[in-house]
Amino acid sequence: DGYSHLSAYERKRLKNITENAKFFAALKLHESAARLNEIATKRQSSVTKRRKVKKVEDETARRRSMRLLRVEPLDIPLLETPAQPGAEEYPQVPVGPLPMVPEDQAENSKWTEALLSTWMRISELKADDANRGTPDIKRYQESLSNMVLSEENIRKVVKARVCSMAIHPSESTILVAAGDKWGHIGLWNVSCRSEEGAHMFIPHSFQVNCMHFSPCNPAHLLSLSNDTLRCGDVTRAVFDEICRSEENFSSFDFLEENASTAIVGHWDGVVAVVDRRTPRMSSELSADIGFRRTRTVHVHPVNKQYFLAAGSVDVCVFDVRYLKAKGNKPLSSLTGHTKSVASAYFSPVTGSRVVTVCADDKLRIFNSKNIQVLLIFKKQSNKIRTHENSQPKPGWAIWDPKQEHCFLVGSMAQPRQIQVFQDTGKLLHSFCNVDCLSSVCSINVVHPSQNILVGGNSSGRLHVF
C-alpha cells in the first residue's frame, strides 16, 4: 500500500511507530498537561507570600566597649542596667560655684530653709570632749545591743545607689548626708521626723565617691565626684568648687585638722595634694605612686604626714612630705592580697591597726607599726560584697570612731545585717531587723560620739540605728 518498496524490517518499524502514536493520542497527554499547568498556576496565585520583617533600628545608641575606648568603667551593674536619666532630665552641672538650691525648691522652699538653718545652727555648737574616751569591750557591746531600727528612721534620701555618706558631729541633732551614683546629694534631718526633713541637691554630674564634714567647721560638707571636689558651705548657701580634673577622682582625706589640705586619689593610680586656700582649680602636686588603681586614701589619725593608699592588689603607706611626680617608693607595704582591694583604713585613735577588704571575701587586720598581719579571716555564711571594677567600692569595712579595736561591715547574710567585729576576729554584734531591713547596706557611717549608725543601700534608702 505505498510502502511496497520498503523491506520487511522497515515496514515492521513503521507499523510500530504508527500504533504508538495512536496509543499516546488516545491518552490525551497534551490536555492533561495543560490542565495540570492551569491548576498549578491557580494554587501559586492563592498562596500568601511571607512578608519580610524589616529590622527595627534601636532607638538607643549601641553600647561600645569601654576597654577598646580606653575608658574606665562606670558603675554598671553586672546583671541589670537600670534606665539612666536622660540628658534633658539631668543636665551637666556647670563649672564653678553653684547655689545651694534643692531640686524641689519650687514646692517647699520654707522647709529647705529650715533644714539649712538647722545645719548652720548645730555647726556652731562645739562637742564636749571632756568625758569622751574609748569604752571597754563589754560596755561597748551593751551599747550596741541597745541600738534599734524603726520604720520612722528609714527614708529614701537620694534617687539612686548610695555611693558615700557623712554624718554631722552634732550631739543634739542627727543630720546625715548621702551621695548617689548620679551626682545627687541628699540631706536628711533625722531628728525632724517629718516629710520636710530631707532635701536633695545636684552639685555634681557624676557619682559622689566620697564625702566628709570638715573636722574643724562642720558647716562645710566636702564631696568628691569623678571630676570635681566641692565644698558645700551652708553659711553662704553655695557649693564651691575646690578642684577640677579630667581624670577620675576616687577618694580623699584631710591632711590637717583645719581641713585646708587634702590628699586625693585617682582611679588611674595617681594621688594628688590639694590646697583649698589657693584660688586655682588644679592640684598642688600630682604623684604617680605606681598603682594601677587607687581606690581609697586614708590619713594616719596621729601622724598626719602618713597616708594609706589601697588599689588593685596594693596597700601601701606613703609619706606625703616626700611625694614627687614619679618614682615614689612606699614606706611599707601590706602584702598578701591576691585580688582587688576595696578599702584600707587606719584605726581611729592610734592608727596602730589597719583593716582591709579584699575581693577574695577576706578581711585582713594588720599591725601598722611593724606591718605584721595579725589576722585573716573569712566571714561565715557571708561574702563580702566587692567587685574589681565597681566604682565606688561596695563592702567597705569602717572603724567605729569611738572604739579603737572594732569595725563594721555590711553583710549579705540572711537576714540582711550590718556586722560589728573586734580586731581579734570576734563577731560582737549584728544590726538587723527582719521587718525593716531587707537589703544589703554596703555603705555605712558611724557617729563620732553618739551611738548612731547609718546604713545606705542600692536604692538610695538610709537606715538609722
Stockholm file with secondary structure:
# STOCKHOLM 1.0

chainA/1-465         DGYSHLSAYERKRLKNITENAKFFAALKLHESAARLNEIATKRQSSVTKRRKVKKVEDETARRRSMRLLRVEPLDIPLLETPAQPGAEEYPQVPVGPLPMVPEDQAENSKWTEALLSTWMRISELKADDANRGTPDIKRYQESLSNMVLSEENIRKVVKARVCSMAIHPSESTILVAAGDKWGHIGLWNVSCRSEEGAHMFIPHSFQVNCMHFSPCNPAHLLSLSNDTLRCGDVTRAVFDEICRSEENFSSFDFLEENASTAIVGHWDGVVAVVDRRTPRMSSELSADIGFRRTRTVHVHPVNKQYFLAAGSVDVCVFDVRYLKAKGNKPLSSLTGHTKSVASAYFSPVTGSRVVTVCADDKLRIFNSKNIQVLLIFKKQSNKIRTHENSQPKPGWAIWDPKQEHCFLVGSMAQPRQIQVFQDTGKLLHSFCNVDCLSSVCSINVVHPSQNILVGGNSSGRLHVF
#=GR chainA/1-465 SS CCCTTSCHHHHHHHHHHHHHHHHHHHHTHHHHHHHHHHHHHHHHHHSCCCCCCCCCCCSSCCCCCTTTTTCCCCCCCSSCCCCCCCTTTSCCCCSSCEECCCTTTTTCHHHHHHHHHHHHHHHSSCCCCTTCCCCCHHHHHHHHHTCCCCGGGEEECSSSCEEEEEECCCSSCCEEEEEETTSCEEEEEGGGCSGGGEEEECCCSSCEEEEEECSSCTTEEEEEESSEEEEEETTTTEEEEEEECSSCEEEEEESSTTCCEEEEEETTSEEEEEETTSSSSSCSEEEECSCSCEEEEEECSSCTTEEEEEESSCEEEEEGGGCCSSCCCCSEECCCCCSCEEEEEECSSSCCEEEEEETTTEEEEEETTTTEEEEEECCTTCCCCCCTTCSSCSSCEEECTTCTTEEEEEECSSSCEEEEEETTSCEEEEECCTTTCCSCCCEEEECSSSSCEEEECTTSEEEEC
#=GC SS_cons         CCCTTSCHHHHHHHHHHHHHHHHHHHHTHHHHHHHHHHHHHHHHHHSCCCCCCCCCCCSSCCCCCTTTTTCCCCCCCSSCCCCCCCTTTSCCCCSSCEECCCTTTTTCHHHHHHHHHHHHHHHSSCCCCTTCCCCCHHHHHHHHHTCCCCGGGEEECSSSCEEEEEECCCSSCCEEEEEETTSCEEEEEGGGCSGGGEEEECCCSSCEEEEEECSSCTTEEEEEESSEEEEEETTTTEEEEEEECSSCEEEEEESSTTCCEEEEEETTSEEEEEETTSSSSSCSEEEECSCSCEEEEEECSSCTTEEEEEESSCEEEEEGGGCCSSCCCCSEECCCCCSCEEEEEECSSSCCEEEEEETTTEEEEEETTTTEEEEEECCTTCCCCCCTTCSSCSSCEEECTTCTTEEEEEECSSSCEEEEEETTSCEEEEECCTTTCCSCCCEEEECSSSSCEEEECTTSEEEEC
//
